[in-house]
Amino acid sequence: MPIKPCPRCKDKMLTPTSYQADEIDVCQACGGLWFEKDEVNRMINELHEDVSDSQYADHFGKHLGDSELHCPDCHQSLQRYHLLADYHTEIDHCHACDGSWVDRHELRGVQQSPALRDALSQLNQKVNWKTYLFQFLSQMPVEYNLKPRIRPVVNWTLLLLNAVIFALYYFDEQSFIWTFQHLAAVPSQVLAGEHAWTLLTCIFLHGSVLHLVGNLYFLYVVGDNLEDALGHKRYLGLYLLCGLAASVVGALVRSGSDIPSVGASGAIAGLFGMYLMWFRHASLTFMFVIYQKKLSAVWFFAIWVAFNILGMLLGGADVDYGAHLGGFATGLLIGWLLKDKVLAQNPMISLLNQQEAVIRR
């Protein structure tokens, strides 16, 4: 077998080696790999036995023109492509030899290309009349994100627990009064050192059916992905921590108030912060009167934060905006502190968080 020059280093030679049961050529200097015809497809099949359509060359994204690199076999100029239509890692391909050059940092994306293609199809689903009608009637967003790998049993439990607790007190006037007197967080009392437990119990109470349904819907939307990324126990712990932090901030903002504060929205706002840090590739729909727009998570939560800041400045007394913003800030901090660990434990989320992963809206 003739010795081939490295397309990247030029003055270095490629070394034949074995990779995933195929013989490929690797540059010991830069770590790049040269795949002969069909070798990339065989590698993908080896890693993804359940993927029958792994002819990844048929799914290249945008053609980016001539590469500065040349084929080590026929010496023609390679052609640059995006690996997938919505995943902007580049790959260099020779049309004459049907071989491909993969830089070391791009190898992971090529290995995961079938899974990436499936993930991107989930993220880039188009809005349709069903989602439009649902959002027009409910004014609730529709989420486009990865499907969780595990069953979100903790999130389901939280949804059920909130609903059951609400049903136990809401339909009886005496039970309602007793619950709010003993379990709702009253800022003036909490800051005076009284009823400290209400900082936690208040996050399981709601003042109306609409209040409950709105909070549970948002918990349903973002909770499953976060539980999938964190695991059951850690997800529950961080949910309670965000709720507690939100209650404390809400009490400080409304320090002199005797109006009780209830609701899971502060804890859910903390989930928003973590969601934003780890799932920036996701999107949610926003409804402006009758116009439905698909927005990135960054823009959606920026609008949500703006509404809460405006509400707090205007002095709205019926919504605990301080708890919302306090929970969100707590979630952002947790998301930032745990980001490296979460991405390391979730390869697909990590790949989609790379700068190359530009998702169409």
C-alpha positions as CSV (number, residue, x, y, z in Angstrom):
1,M,0.0,0.0,0.0
2,P,1.5,3.4,-1.0
3,I,2.3,5.9,1.7
4,K,-0.1,8.9,1.5
5,P,0.6,12.5,2.5
6,C,-1.6,14.1,5.2
7,P,-4.0,16.6,3.6
8,R,-3.7,18.8,6.6
9,C,0.0,18.7,7.5
10,K,1.3,18.1,3.9
11,D,4.8,17.3,5.1
12,K,3.6,14.3,7.2
13,M,2.7,10.9,6.1
14,L,-0.5,9.0,7.0
15,T,-0.2,5.8,9.0
16,P,-2.4,2.8,8.2
17,T,-4.3,1.7,11.3
18,S,-7.4,-0.2,12.4
19,Y,-10.5,1.7,13.5
20,Q,-13.9,0.1,14.2
21,A,-12.7,-3.1,12.3
22,D,-11.7,-1.0,9.2
23,E,-8.3,0.0,8.1
24,I,-8.0,3.7,7.8
25,D,-5.2,6.2,7.5
26,V,-4.4,8.5,10.4
27,C,-2.0,11.4,10.8
28,Q,0.1,11.0,14.0
29,A,0.7,14.8,14.0
30,C,-2.7,16.4,13.7
31,G,-4.9,13.4,14.5
32,G,-6.9,13.6,11.3
33,L,-8.3,10.6,9.6
34,W,-8.7,9.6,5.9
35,F,-11.6,7.3,5.1
36,E,-11.6,5.4,1.9
37,K,-14.8,4.8,-0.1
38,D,-17.5,3.2,2.1
39,E,-15.3,3.1,5.3
40,V,-17.2,5.9,6.9
41,N,-20.5,4.1,6.2
42,R,-19.2,0.9,7.7
43,M,-18.0,2.8,10.8
44,I,-21.4,4.4,11.3
45,N,-23.1,1.0,10.9
46,E,-20.7,-0.5,13.5
47,L,-21.7,2.2,16.0
48,H,-25.4,2.3,15.1
49,E,-26.5,-1.2,14.3
50,D,-30.2,-0.1,14.3
51,V,-29.6,2.5,11.6
52,S,-30.2,1.0,8.1
53,D,-29.9,4.3,6.2
54,S,-26.4,5.4,7.1
55,Q,-25.2,6.5,3.7
56,Y,-24.2,9.8,5.3
57,A,-22.8,11.2,2.0
58,D,-26.4,11.3,0.7
59,H,-27.3,13.6,3.6
60,F,-24.6,16.2,3.3
61,G,-25.6,19.7,4.1
62,K,-24.6,22.8,2.2
63,H,-21.8,22.6,-0.3
64,L,-19.2,25.2,0.9
65,G,-16.9,25.1,-2.2
66,D,-13.4,23.9,-2.8
67,S,-11.3,22.9,0.2
68,E,-7.7,24.0,0.8
69,L,-7.0,20.3,1.2
70,H,-6.2,17.8,-1.5
71,C,-7.1,14.1,-1.8
72,P,-4.1,11.9,-0.6
73,D,-5.0,9.3,-3.3
74,C,-5.8,11.3,-6.5
75,H,-4.5,14.7,-5.3
76,Q,-7.6,16.6,-6.6
77,S,-9.0,19.4,-4.5
78,L,-11.4,18.1,-1.8
79,Q,-14.9,19.6,-1.5
80,R,-16.2,21.1,1.7
81,Y,-19.6,20.2,3.0
82,H,-21.6,20.7,6.2
83,L,-22.0,17.2,7.7
84,L,-25.7,17.6,8.0
85,A,-28.2,20.2,6.8
86,D,-28.6,21.7,10.2
87,Y,-25.4,20.7,11.9
88,H,-22.5,22.8,10.7
89,T,-19.5,20.6,11.4
90,E,-17.5,20.5,8.1
91,I,-16.2,17.5,6.3
92,D,-13.9,17.3,3.2
93,H,-14.9,14.9,0.5
94,C,-13.3,13.7,-2.7
95,H,-15.9,13.2,-5.5
96,A,-13.4,11.2,-7.6
97,C,-12.3,8.7,-5.0
98,D,-15.4,9.0,-2.8
99,G,-13.1,9.3,0.2
100,S,-13.5,11.7,3.1
101,W,-11.1,13.6,5.4
102,V,-12.2,14.1,9.0
103,D,-10.3,16.4,11.3
104,R,-9.8,15.1,14.8
105,H,-12.3,17.4,16.4
106,E,-14.9,16.5,13.8
107,L,-14.7,12.8,14.3
108,R,-17.3,12.7,17.1
109,G,-19.9,14.4,14.9
110,V,-19.4,11.9,12.1
111,Q,-19.7,9.0,14.5
112,Q,-23.0,10.4,15.8
113,S,-24.4,11.5,12.5
114,P,-27.4,9.1,12.4
115,A,-28.4,10.1,15.9
116,L,-27.7,13.7,15.1
117,R,-29.9,13.5,12.0
118,D,-32.7,12.1,14.2
119,A,-32.2,14.8,16.9
120,L,-32.2,17.6,14.4
121,S,-35.4,16.3,12.8
122,Q,-37.0,16.5,16.2
123,L,-35.8,20.0,16.8
124,N,-36.7,21.3,13.4
125,Q,-40.2,20.1,13.2
126,K,-42.4,22.7,11.5
127,V,-45.4,24.3,13.2
128,N,-48.7,23.0,11.9
129,W,-52.4,23.8,12.3
130,K,-52.7,21.5,15.3
131,T,-50.0,23.3,17.3
132,Y,-51.4,26.7,16.1
133,L,-54.9,25.8,17.2
134,F,-53.7,24.5,20.6
135,Q,-51.6,27.6,21.3
136,F,-54.3,30.0,20.0
137,L,-56.8,28.5,22.4
138,S,-54.5,28.0,25.4
139,Q,-51.9,30.7,24.8
140,M,-49.3,28.2,26.0
141,P,-46.1,27.5,24.1
142,V,-45.3,24.4,22.2
143,E,-41.8,22.9,22.7
144,Y,-39.4,21.4,20.1
145,N,-36.6,19.5,21.8
146,L,-35.0,16.1,22.1
147,K,-37.0,13.2,23.3
148,P,-36.0,12.1,26.8
149,R,-34.2,8.8,27.1
150,I,-35.7,7.9,30.5
151,R,-39.2,8.1,31.9
152,P,-39.5,11.3,33.8
153,V,-41.1,9.6,36.8
154,V,-40.1,12.4,39.3
155,N,-41.7,15.1,37.0
156,W,-44.9,13.0,36.7
157,T,-44.9,12.6,40.4
158,L,-44.6,16.4,40.9
159,L,-47.4,17.1,38.5
160,L,-49.7,14.6,40.3
161,L,-48.7,15.8,43.7
162,N,-49.5,19.4,43.0
163,A,-52.8,18.4,41.5
164,V,-53.8,16.2,44.4
165,I,-52.8,18.8,47.1
166,F,-54.8,21.4,45.2
167,A,-57.9,19.1,45.1
168,L,-57.6,18.4,48.9
169,Y,-58.1,22.0,49.9
170,Y,-59.5,24.1,47.1
171,F,-63.1,22.9,47.0
172,D,-63.7,23.3,50.7
173,E,-63.7,26.9,52.1
174,Q,-62.5,26.0,55.6
175,S,-59.7,23.8,54.2
176,F,-58.7,26.5,51.8
177,I,-58.5,29.1,54.6
178,W,-56.6,26.8,57.0
179,T,-54.1,25.8,54.2
180,F,-53.3,29.4,53.3
181,Q,-53.0,30.4,57.0
182,H,-50.6,27.6,57.9
183,L,-48.7,26.7,54.7
184,A,-48.6,29.8,52.5
185,A,-45.5,32.0,52.8
186,V,-46.3,35.5,54.2
187,P,-43.3,37.7,53.7
188,S,-43.7,39.8,56.9
189,Q,-44.0,36.6,59.1
190,V,-41.2,34.7,57.4
191,L,-38.7,37.6,57.8
192,A,-39.8,37.9,61.4
193,G,-38.7,34.3,61.9
194,E,-42.2,32.8,62.0
195,H,-43.4,29.8,59.9
196,A,-40.1,29.3,58.1
197,W,-41.4,26.0,56.7
198,T,-43.8,27.9,54.5
199,L,-40.9,28.9,52.3
200,L,-41.0,25.3,51.0
201,T,-44.6,24.3,51.5
202,C,-45.9,27.3,49.5
203,I,-44.5,25.9,46.3
204,F,-47.0,23.1,46.4
205,L,-50.0,25.4,46.7
206,H,-52.0,27.3,44.1
207,G,-54.7,30.0,44.3
208,S,-56.9,29.0,41.4
209,V,-57.4,26.4,38.7
210,L,-55.8,28.6,36.0
211,H,-52.8,29.2,38.3
212,L,-52.4,25.4,38.8
213,V,-52.9,24.5,35.1
214,G,-50.5,27.2,33.9
215,N,-47.7,26.1,36.2
216,L,-48.2,22.4,35.6
217,Y,-48.1,22.9,31.9
218,F,-44.7,24.6,32.0
219,L,-43.4,22.0,34.4
220,Y,-44.5,19.3,32.0
221,V,-42.8,21.1,29.1
222,V,-39.3,21.6,30.5
223,G,-39.2,19.1,33.3
224,D,-38.8,15.9,31.3
225,N,-35.6,17.0,29.5
226,L,-34.1,18.3,32.7
227,E,-34.8,15.1,34.6
228,D,-33.3,13.2,31.7
229,A,-30.1,15.3,31.9
230,L,-29.8,15.3,35.7
231,G,-31.2,12.0,36.8
232,H,-34.2,11.5,39.1
233,K,-32.7,12.3,42.5
234,R,-30.7,15.3,41.5
235,Y,-33.6,16.7,39.5
236,L,-35.9,16.6,42.5
237,G,-33.3,18.1,44.8
238,L,-32.6,21.0,42.4
239,Y,-36.3,21.6,41.9
240,L,-36.8,22.0,45.6
241,L,-33.7,24.1,45.9
242,C,-34.9,26.5,43.2
243,G,-38.3,26.7,44.9
244,L,-36.8,27.5,48.2
245,A,-34.5,30.2,46.7
246,A,-37.4,31.7,44.9
247,S,-39.5,31.9,48.1
248,V,-36.6,33.6,49.9
249,V,-36.1,36.2,47.2
250,G,-39.9,36.8,46.9
251,A,-40.1,37.4,50.6
252,L,-37.2,39.9,50.5
253,V,-38.7,41.8,47.6
254,R,-42.1,42.0,49.4
255,S,-40.6,42.3,52.9
256,G,-43.5,44.3,54.4
257,S,-46.3,42.5,52.8
258,D,-49.0,40.4,54.6
259,I,-50.3,38.9,51.4
260,P,-49.5,35.2,51.2
261,S,-47.4,33.9,48.3
262,V,-48.1,30.5,46.8
263,G,-47.3,28.6,43.6
264,A,-44.7,26.4,41.9
265,S,-43.8,29.1,39.4
266,G,-40.6,30.1,41.3
267,A,-39.3,26.5,41.3
268,I,-40.3,26.2,37.6
269,A,-38.5,29.5,36.8
270,G,-35.4,27.8,38.2
271,L,-35.9,25.0,35.7
272,F,-36.2,27.7,33.0
273,G,-32.7,28.9,33.9
274,M,-31.2,25.4,33.7
275,Y,-33.1,24.7,30.5
276,L,-31.7,27.8,28.9
277,M,-28.1,26.9,29.9
278,W,-28.3,23.3,28.6
279,F,-30.9,23.3,25.8
280,R,-30.2,26.5,23.9
281,H,-30.8,24.5,20.7
282,A,-34.4,23.9,21.6
283,S,-37.2,26.2,20.5
284,L,-40.7,27.2,21.8
285,T,-43.5,28.9,20.1
286,F,-44.6,32.4,21.1
287,M,-48.1,33.6,20.3
288,F,-48.6,37.3,19.7
289,V,-52.4,37.8,19.4
290,I,-52.9,35.5,16.4
291,Y,-49.4,35.3,15.1
292,Q,-47.4,32.2,16.1
293,K,-43.6,32.4,16.0
294,K,-41.1,29.7,16.7
295,L,-38.3,31.2,18.9
296,S,-35.1,29.9,20.3
297,A,-35.0,29.2,24.0
298,V,-32.8,32.3,24.5
299,W,-35.4,34.6,22.9
300,F,-38.4,33.0,24.5
301,F,-37.0,33.3,28.0
302,A,-35.7,36.8,27.3
303,I,-39.3,37.8,26.6
304,W,-40.5,36.0,29.7
305,V,-37.9,37.8,31.9
306,A,-38.8,41.2,30.3
307,F,-42.5,40.7,31.2
308,N,-41.6,39.8,34.8
309,I,-39.3,42.9,35.2
310,L,-42.0,45.1,33.7
311,G,-44.6,43.6,36.0
312,M,-42.4,44.2,39.1
313,L,-41.7,47.8,38.1
314,L,-45.4,48.5,37.6
315,G,-46.1,47.1,41.1
316,G,-48.4,44.2,40.3
317,A,-49.5,42.8,43.6
318,D,-51.2,39.7,42.4
319,V,-48.0,38.0,41.0
320,D,-44.8,37.3,42.9
321,Y,-42.4,38.6,40.3
322,G,-39.5,38.6,42.7
323,A,-39.9,34.9,43.3
324,H,-40.0,34.3,39.5
325,L,-36.8,36.3,38.9
326,G,-35.1,34.8,42.0
327,G,-35.9,31.3,40.9
328,F,-34.7,32.0,37.3
329,A,-31.4,33.5,38.6
330,T,-30.9,30.5,40.8
331,G,-31.5,28.1,37.9
332,L,-29.0,30.1,35.7
333,L,-26.4,29.8,38.4
334,I,-27.0,26.1,38.9
335,G,-27.0,25.6,35.1
336,W,-23.7,27.4,34.7
337,L,-22.0,25.5,37.6
338,L,-23.2,22.1,36.4
339,K,-23.0,22.7,32.6
340,D,-19.7,20.9,32.0
341,K,-20.7,17.9,34.1
342,V,-24.2,17.6,32.4
343,L,-22.7,17.9,28.9
344,A,-20.1,15.3,29.7
345,Q,-22.8,12.9,30.8
346,N,-25.1,13.6,27.9
347,P,-23.1,13.4,24.6
348,M,-26.0,14.3,22.3
349,I,-26.8,17.5,24.3
350,S,-23.0,18.3,24.2
351,L,-22.9,17.9,20.5
352,L,-25.9,20.1,19.9
353,N,-24.4,22.8,22.2
354,Q,-21.3,23.1,20.1
355,Q,-21.0,26.3,18.1
356,E,-21.3,24.3,14.9
357,A,-24.8,23.2,15.7
358,V,-26.7,26.0,14.1
359,I,-30.4,25.1,14.2
360,R,-32.9,26.6,11.8
361,R,-36.0,28.3,13.2
